């Protein structure tokens, strides 16, 4: 195929993306206005929330049909529909999956938002609302890229598959992305539309791993007036009582020291120094049944979120954490006899496809550079590690090399007044369209 034919196809598709831009942003606003909070997110009442994910997926299914796709919708759990559109190629090209998730996290306290969290409000340069960055902007941009290819009259050689799935926000991949494999949807590469910043569009070939664990320390209750007896020389010590919060703070401090050590020992070339951390996210403690300070606390539990490098074995990370807790327990008489209890609750695996993703990394980078001229995103694409976790891990584990690239900013994802910049959505849509032409190939 001549370079002139290829350039003509790219020009026509890019022009069509621009022609659809206003409709794309209006659609994004409508999608944000659907409060598709994941019903399994902690603190939600499942029956009160379930169903909105399916509404978003069905809207996406309509867009996929407009792009000329054969569409299938299904739900592993009622009301939680996935939607997949298949645009069958003419043959001789590589296949590609565009993927995004429809579920969002709860908005938090709506009083801290300047407008309704699900308003979908459009300003001159951005669209506001929960899910704008994470990740409805990318989801909609992928659909409109596919629609622009059809409206430009360009046929692909390889298959293009566009997906809207549930469950990502709580690692409920069995209901979402993993069920697409069971339905037979596979390709030679996948691009997930997560916000790939955190500050600008980037190509993301790796993600960290995520571990969630709790550590609980037991105390011994007595009247709070006996505190001096329990901690001062000459008192009765543990025979009288033990404040679990005092002992829990020993564990807290030990974890903070390990985190400081990790700043130097846990590194990856695509992540900023110090990215890998041990986050104490929830602390609970007190006397059982009566949360008043008049009794020495009987328990303290700290819930931790660990971000570990993609090359690390999660079992090795777990052993390192447990060894640190055991070491601090050996320094304290009460903890030696009553060791802290560690409970491992979740491991979201890292994504590290390695050389198997080299071609798709190069293709997305080239597509971005092709379309980003004269925009704030011009120049070679930045290649970086993703700050958080995402569904790429499950694609790669299923044998489909997966990376991410998408509009949005992780600094506002899960935060009050979430938004996405309109120029970023448009640039991402152009990139997706150019990638599909280059990766799948076009028919003369």
CORVENSUL-V273486 format. One line per field, one symbol per residue. ss: DSSP state (a for helix, b for strand, c for the rest). psi: psi as a letter, one per 30 degrees, with the letter a starting at -180 (. if undefined). A space follows every 50 residues. Layout:
ss = ???
psi = ???
//
This chain:
ss = ccaaaaaaaaaaaaaaaaacaaaaaaaaaaaaccccbccccccccaaaac caaaaaaaaaaaaaaacccbbbbbbcccccbbbbbbbccccccccbbbbb bccbcccccaaacccccccccbcccbbbcccaaaaaaaaaaaaaaaaaaa accccbcccbbbbbbccaaaccccccaaaaaacccccccbbbcccccccc cbbbbbbcbbbbbbbbbbcbccbaaaaaaaacccccaaaccbcaaaaaaa aaaaaaaaaaaaaaaccccccccccccbbbbbbbbbbccbccccbcccbb bbbbbbbbcccccaaaaaaaaaaaaaaaaaccaaaaacccbbbbbbbbcc bbcaaaaaaaaaaaaaaaaaaccccccccccbbbbbcccccaaaaaaccc cbbbccccccccccccccbbbaaaaaaaaaaaaaaaaaaacbcc
psi = klfeeeeeeeeeeeeeeefgeeeeeeeeeeeefjihkkfgkkfkjeffek eeeeeeeeeeeeeeefgglkkkklkekkfiklkkkjjklfkglklkkkkl kfllllfbjfffkflkfhegkkaeglkllkfeeihfeeeeeeefeeeeee ffgkklelkkkkkjllfefghhfefceffeefggjllflkjkhljgcffl klkjfllllkkkllkkkkajklkffgeeffflkfafbffelkjfeeeefe eeeeeeeeeeeffffjlkfgkkkgejljjjfkkklakkfjilggkkkflk kkkkkkjlkffkkeeeeeeeeeeeeeeeeffkeefefikkkkjkfkjjkl kifbffgeeeeeeeeeeeeefgkglfgllkkkklkkeallfeeeeefggj kkllkllljfffkglkhklkkeeeeeeeeeeeeeeeeeefllk.
//
